Amino acid sequence: MDRLEAMAIFVAVVETGGFTAASRRLGVPLPTVSRKVGELEAHIGTRLLVRSTRRLALTDAGSAYFQSCKRILDEVNEAENTASGEQSAPKGELVVTAPIAFGRLHVLPLVTEFLGLYTDIDVRMLLSDRNAHLLEDQIDLAVRIGELPDSSMIGTRVGSLRRVVCGSPPYFERHGTPSNPDDLVGLPCVTFEMPGSRTSWSFTSGSKGRGHTVEVNSRLSVNTAEAALDAAAAGVGITRVLSYQAANAVAQGALRVVLEAFEPDPIPVYLLHQAQGTLPLKMRSFLDFAAPRLRNRLVKISLADL
């Protein structure tokens, strides 16, 4: 059995979602595709794919093996190009995920610029506020906002985002402008938080930055930052969001940031990818391109007059 050939066929089956589609992509007879994957499973001694009449799914072993196969095939291609004296150029499909709003505002512009420079790379961009599993969802790179759990993933920190409290100027005229977190008690608020903590906001207080939590009066609870900002601009209450989310409304004068001296520690932002030896050239190219540009964008956000 030619293991590299079998690996390439297995990768094509996973990427296309089926044996028939892989057969068409590779120009290989369907029985050959099925036989090669079967031989690969027999050689390894474990099932890689779960087949049914409706769908094709990776087993846990198959998911890990798929990523290893992609890396090995990429490295073989690069080694052959180097040995033949050809200039190795990054190519292939890159799958990138990011939070919806942040991805649209700050990652998509980088991706479009990147595509203009690297014409042999295609990008599949998945915008979701759910933290997708890179291995299970076959994602090459993720933009993550927040502390990273201990894992085998590699995170490159590119900056941080402030958590800001803001309200409309007319709201502050009616209710007064809070000068410390305790002034929020009893004031109408619009909450946009994780489940279980939507009625309490954390701050720092004192020269040592001690933690301080305030129970807020949630007049309206929403599940998107955009809705929270719209409601706050309409005067429903004070809200708290990430700095990049409020930037436009603040710049337009619809909202004003308060309690800046009591903001909790900024939330880190990372570019996250799997730890798997030498990175494919397409991913190294994107990391080298995107990391400094995203870092500059986050610096500008943090220095903006919010």
C-alpha positions as CSV (number, residue, x, y, z in Angstrom):
1,M,0.0,0.0,0.0
2,D,1.2,3.5,-0.9
3,R,0.6,5.2,2.4
4,L,1.0,8.8,1.0
5,E,-1.5,8.0,-1.7
6,A,-3.9,6.5,0.8
7,M,-3.5,9.6,3.1
8,A,-4.2,11.9,0.2
9,I,-7.4,10.0,-0.7
10,F,-8.5,9.9,3.0
11,V,-8.0,13.7,3.3
12,A,-10.0,14.2,0.1
13,V,-12.8,12.1,1.4
14,V,-13.0,14.1,4.6
15,E,-12.7,17.5,2.9
16,T,-15.3,16.8,0.3
17,G,-17.7,15.0,2.7
18,G,-17.9,11.7,0.9
19,F,-16.4,9.0,-1.2
20,T,-18.1,10.0,-4.5
21,A,-17.1,13.6,-4.2
22,A,-13.5,12.6,-3.4
23,S,-13.5,10.3,-6.5
24,R,-14.6,13.2,-8.7
25,R,-12.0,15.6,-7.2
26,L,-9.1,13.2,-7.6
27,G,-10.2,11.6,-10.8
28,V,-9.9,8.1,-9.2
29,P,-12.6,5.4,-9.5
30,L,-15.0,5.2,-6.6
31,P,-14.1,1.6,-5.7
32,T,-10.5,2.6,-5.5
33,V,-11.2,5.4,-3.1
34,S,-13.2,3.1,-0.8
35,R,-10.6,0.4,-1.0
36,K,-7.7,2.7,-0.2
37,V,-9.4,4.1,2.9
38,G,-10.2,0.6,4.0
39,E,-6.6,-0.5,3.6
40,L,-5.5,2.5,5.6
41,E,-7.9,1.7,8.4
42,A,-6.6,-2.0,8.3
43,H,-3.0,-0.8,8.4
44,I,-3.6,1.5,11.4
45,G,-5.8,-1.0,13.1
46,T,-8.7,1.4,13.9
47,R,-11.7,2.9,12.3
48,L,-11.2,6.4,10.9
49,L,-14.7,7.1,9.5
50,V,-18.2,6.3,10.5
51,R,-20.2,5.6,7.4
52,S,-24.0,5.8,7.0
53,T,-26.5,6.3,4.2
54,R,-26.9,9.9,5.2
55,R,-23.6,11.2,6.4
56,L,-19.9,10.6,6.9
57,A,-18.2,11.4,10.2
58,L,-14.7,11.2,11.7
59,T,-14.1,9.0,14.7
60,D,-11.9,10.6,17.4
61,A,-8.9,8.7,16.1
62,G,-9.9,9.7,12.5
63,S,-10.1,13.4,13.5
64,A,-6.6,13.4,14.9
65,Y,-5.2,11.4,12.0
66,F,-6.8,13.7,9.5
67,Q,-4.9,16.7,10.9
68,S,-1.7,14.7,10.9
69,C,-2.2,13.6,7.3
70,K,-2.7,17.2,6.2
71,R,0.5,18.3,7.9
72,I,2.5,15.4,6.5
73,L,1.2,16.0,3.0
74,D,2.0,19.7,3.2
75,E,5.5,19.0,4.4
76,V,6.1,16.4,1.7
77,N,5.0,18.9,-1.0
78,E,7.3,21.6,0.5
79,A,10.2,19.2,0.7
80,E,9.8,18.2,-3.0
81,N,9.6,21.8,-4.1
82,T,12.8,22.6,-2.1
83,A,14.6,19.6,-3.5
84,S,13.7,20.3,-7.1
85,G,14.9,23.9,-6.6
86,E,11.5,25.4,-7.2
87,Q,10.4,28.4,-5.2
88,S,7.9,27.1,-2.7
89,A,4.7,29.2,-2.6
90,P,2.0,29.0,0.0
91,K,-1.2,27.5,-1.5
92,G,-4.4,25.6,-0.5
93,E,-7.4,26.3,1.6
94,L,-7.1,28.0,5.0
95,V,-10.0,27.7,7.5
96,V,-10.2,30.7,9.9
97,T,-12.8,31.3,12.6
98,A,-13.5,34.5,14.6
99,P,-16.3,36.0,16.7
100,I,-19.1,37.5,14.5
101,A,-18.8,41.2,15.1
102,F,-15.0,41.3,15.8
103,G,-14.4,39.1,12.8
104,R,-16.4,41.3,10.4
105,L,-14.9,44.5,11.7
106,H,-11.3,43.5,12.2
107,V,-10.4,40.1,10.8
108,L,-12.2,40.2,7.5
109,P,-10.3,43.3,6.3
110,L,-7.1,41.5,7.0
111,V,-8.3,38.4,5.1
112,T,-9.3,40.4,2.0
113,E,-5.8,42.1,2.0
114,F,-4.1,38.7,2.5
115,L,-6.0,37.2,-0.4
116,G,-4.8,40.0,-2.7
117,L,-1.2,39.1,-1.9
118,Y,-1.5,35.3,-1.8
119,T,-3.4,34.4,-5.0
120,D,-2.9,30.6,-4.5
121,I,-4.5,30.5,-1.1
122,D,-8.3,30.3,-0.6
123,V,-9.8,31.2,2.8
124,R,-13.0,29.8,4.3
125,M,-14.0,32.2,7.1
126,L,-16.4,31.0,9.8
127,L,-17.9,33.8,11.9
128,S,-19.5,32.5,15.1
129,D,-19.6,33.5,18.8
130,R,-19.3,29.8,19.7
131,N,-15.8,28.7,20.4
132,A,-15.5,26.0,17.8
133,H,-13.2,23.0,18.4
134,L,-10.3,23.3,16.0
135,L,-9.7,19.6,15.6
136,E,-13.3,18.4,15.4
137,D,-14.4,21.2,13.2
138,Q,-11.3,21.0,10.9
139,I,-10.3,24.6,11.6
140,D,-6.7,25.8,10.9
141,L,-6.7,29.0,13.0
142,A,-9.1,30.8,15.4
143,V,-9.3,34.3,16.8
144,R,-10.2,34.0,20.4
145,I,-11.2,36.8,22.9
146,G,-10.6,35.8,26.5
147,E,-8.2,33.7,28.6
148,L,-7.2,30.4,27.0
149,P,-7.8,27.2,28.9
150,D,-4.8,24.9,29.4
151,S,-4.6,22.8,26.2
152,S,-2.3,21.5,23.5
153,M,-3.1,24.5,21.3
154,I,-0.6,27.3,20.6
155,G,-1.9,30.9,21.2
156,T,-0.2,34.0,19.9
157,R,-1.3,37.0,21.9
158,V,-2.0,40.0,19.7
159,G,-3.5,42.5,22.1
160,S,-6.4,43.1,24.5
161,L,-9.8,44.7,24.7
162,R,-11.3,46.9,27.4
163,R,-14.7,46.2,29.0
164,V,-16.4,49.6,29.0
165,V,-19.5,51.0,30.7
166,C,-21.5,53.4,28.6
167,G,-24.8,55.2,28.3
168,S,-26.4,57.9,26.3
169,P,-25.9,61.6,27.2
170,P,-29.7,62.2,27.7
171,Y,-29.7,59.2,30.1
172,F,-26.9,60.7,32.2
173,E,-28.8,64.0,32.2
174,R,-31.9,62.3,33.7
175,H,-30.1,59.9,36.1
176,G,-26.8,61.6,36.7
177,T,-23.3,60.3,35.7
178,P,-21.9,57.6,38.0
179,S,-18.5,58.4,39.5
180,N,-17.8,55.0,41.0
181,P,-19.2,51.5,40.6
182,D,-21.5,51.7,43.6
183,D,-23.4,54.5,41.9
184,L,-24.8,51.9,39.5
185,V,-26.9,50.3,42.2
186,G,-30.6,51.0,41.4
187,L,-29.9,52.6,38.0
188,P,-31.6,51.0,35.0
189,C,-29.1,48.9,33.0
190,V,-29.0,46.9,29.8
191,T,-27.2,43.6,30.4
192,F,-25.2,41.6,27.9
193,E,-23.3,39.0,29.7
194,M,-22.6,35.3,29.9
195,P,-25.5,33.3,31.4
196,G,-25.4,33.2,35.2
197,S,-23.6,36.5,35.7
198,R,-25.8,39.0,33.8
199,T,-26.9,41.0,36.8
200,S,-23.4,41.5,38.3
201,W,-20.5,43.5,36.9
202,S,-17.0,43.3,38.1
203,F,-14.6,46.3,38.5
204,T,-11.3,47.1,40.1
205,S,-11.1,49.6,43.0
206,G,-8.3,51.1,45.0
207,S,-4.6,51.6,44.1
208,K,-4.0,47.9,44.4
209,G,-6.6,47.0,41.8
210,R,-8.8,45.0,44.2
211,G,-11.8,43.3,42.7
212,H,-15.2,44.8,43.3
213,T,-18.6,43.3,42.1
214,V,-21.8,45.4,41.8
215,E,-25.3,43.9,41.4
216,V,-27.0,45.9,38.7
217,N,-30.7,46.5,38.0
218,S,-31.2,44.8,34.6
219,R,-34.2,46.5,33.0
220,L,-33.4,44.8,29.7
221,S,-31.3,41.7,29.0
222,V,-30.2,40.9,25.5
223,N,-28.0,38.3,23.8
224,T,-26.1,40.5,21.4
225,A,-23.8,43.5,21.9
226,E,-25.5,45.3,19.0
227,A,-28.9,45.1,20.7
228,A,-27.4,46.3,24.0
229,L,-25.8,49.3,22.3
230,D,-29.0,50.2,20.5
231,A,-31.0,50.0,23.7
232,A,-28.4,52.1,25.6
233,A,-28.4,54.7,22.9
234,A,-32.2,54.9,23.1
235,G,-31.9,55.7,26.8
236,V,-33.1,52.4,28.3
237,G,-30.1,52.1,30.6
238,I,-26.4,51.8,31.0
239,T,-24.7,48.9,29.4
240,R,-21.3,47.3,29.4
241,V,-19.6,45.9,26.3
242,L,-16.2,45.4,24.8
243,S,-14.4,48.6,23.6
244,Y,-14.4,47.7,19.9
245,Q,-18.2,47.1,20.1
246,A,-18.9,50.6,21.4
247,A,-16.4,52.5,19.3
248,N,-18.7,53.7,16.5
249,A,-21.5,54.7,18.9
250,V,-19.1,56.6,21.1
251,A,-17.4,58.3,18.1
252,Q,-20.9,59.4,16.8
253,G,-21.8,60.9,20.2
254,A,-24.7,58.4,20.8
255,L,-22.9,56.9,23.8
256,R,-20.4,58.1,26.4
257,V,-18.0,55.9,28.4
258,V,-18.0,56.3,32.2
259,L,-16.1,54.6,35.1
260,E,-12.9,54.2,33.1
261,A,-10.8,54.4,36.2
262,F,-12.5,51.3,37.6
263,E,-12.4,49.1,34.5
264,P,-11.3,45.4,35.2
265,D,-8.2,44.0,33.5
266,P,-8.5,44.0,29.7
267,I,-9.5,40.8,28.0
268,P,-6.6,39.2,25.9
269,V,-7.0,38.4,22.2
270,Y,-5.2,35.4,20.7
271,L,-4.5,33.8,17.4
272,L,-4.9,30.1,18.2
273,H,-3.8,27.0,16.3
274,Q,-2.9,23.4,16.9
275,A,0.4,22.4,18.2
276,Q,1.6,20.0,15.5
277,G,5.3,20.5,14.7
278,T,6.1,22.4,11.5
279,L,3.2,24.6,10.4
280,P,2.0,24.4,6.8
281,L,3.4,27.3,4.7
282,K,-0.1,28.7,4.1
283,M,-0.7,29.0,7.9
284,R,2.7,30.4,8.6
285,S,2.2,33.0,5.9
286,F,-1.2,34.0,7.4
287,L,0.1,34.2,11.0
288,D,3.1,36.3,9.9
289,F,0.8,38.6,7.9
290,A,-2.2,38.8,10.3
291,A,-0.5,39.0,13.8
292,P,1.2,42.4,13.4
293,R,-1.7,43.9,11.6
294,L,-4.2,42.7,14.1
295,R,-1.9,43.9,16.9
296,N,-1.8,47.4,15.4
297,R,-5.6,47.4,15.1
298,L,-6.0,46.5,18.8
299,V,-3.5,49.2,19.9
300,K,-5.5,51.8,18.0
301,I,-8.7,50.6,19.7
302,S,-7.1,50.8,23.1
303,L,-5.8,54.3,22.5
304,A,-9.0,55.5,21.0
305,D,-10.8,58.3,22.9
306,L,-13.8,56.2,24.1
